[in-house]
């Protein structure tokens, strides 16, 4: 991992159907004690509907380049017990080193 890790995370994956036919998470452990960088920033967003700008919180994560991460995986911050959902990710390529995987995250309960 090239970025400085800020925490250790567990990556959880999988879903099943409950007795009511609803899809629920199974929390199958894919990785444990994985170094990760999770940063929250503020971003100003302009909407065509509203004349005033809105400030939104954006959560970005980074994990090592060889990490098997998928859209919909959940990251459990082992220090705070906060859960995040991976909405999207970017894998870059480099002939010199393996770049980190950059994740767009959102809070989940």
N, C-alpha and C positions, 0 to 999 in steps of 0.2 A: 504494500500500500504506500503510495507516494504522499498523500495528504496526512497531516498529523491526526492520529486517532483521538477522539474526544470521549469515547465510551466503548464498551463491549456490547454486542448485540447477539441475539439469537434470531435466526431466520426461520419462520414458520410457514408452512404451505399446506394446502389441501382443503377440500370441502366435502360435505356429505349432506344427505337430506334427512330432516327430522321427521317425526311422526305426522306432522301437519303438511308435509311436502315442501317445506321451506328449506332453502340452502343455508347451511351453517358451517362455520369454520371448524376444522378438525385439529389445527395446531400441531401438525406433524413436524417434528424438529428436523430441519435440513442442516443447519450450522448452529454451533454453540460457541460462545466466547470469541466471536469474530470481531476483530478491531474495526471500528467504523468512525467516521466523522459525521456528526449531525449538527447542522447549523440552521438557525431560524433568523430570517431577515424580514424587513418590511419593504413593501413595494407599492408605489403609487400607481393606481390604475385609473384610466379615464374611460368613462362609459358614454355612449352616444345618447342614452336615455337620461342621464343625470348631468347637470351642469357642473357639479362639484366633483372633484377627484376623490376616490376612495383609497384608503390605505389597507392593504391586505398582508397577512403574514404568509410567508413562503418558507417551507421546510425543505432543505436540500441535504442529501446524504451522499457519502462516498464510501465504497468498499473496494477491496483489492480487485485488480483486473481479472483474475481467474475465478472469481466467485460466480457460482451458478445462481443467478437472481432472475426472477420472472415478474412480469406485471401481475399484481394481485397478491404477491408474497407479503407477509407481515413481518415487521422488524420489532422485536421486543428489546427495548433499552434495559439492560440488566441493572444499571445503576438507579434508574428512576421508575422502572416498571411501566413506562409510557410505551404504547403501541403505535406503530406507524404502518400505513399501507403504501406499497410501492405503486404509484400511478403510472410512471414511465421511467425509463432509464436510457442512458447513452453509453455505448461502448465505443471508445476511440481506438485507433490502431496507430502503432508507432514501430519503426524498425529497430529502435534503440531499447525501449523498455515496454512493459505492459502497463498502460495507463489505468487509472482507477475507473470504476464504473460509477457514473454520476446518477443519482436517484432523485426523482421528484416525489416527495413524500407528503402524506397528509395524516393528521391525527385520527386515530380510531379508538373506540372504547372496548 
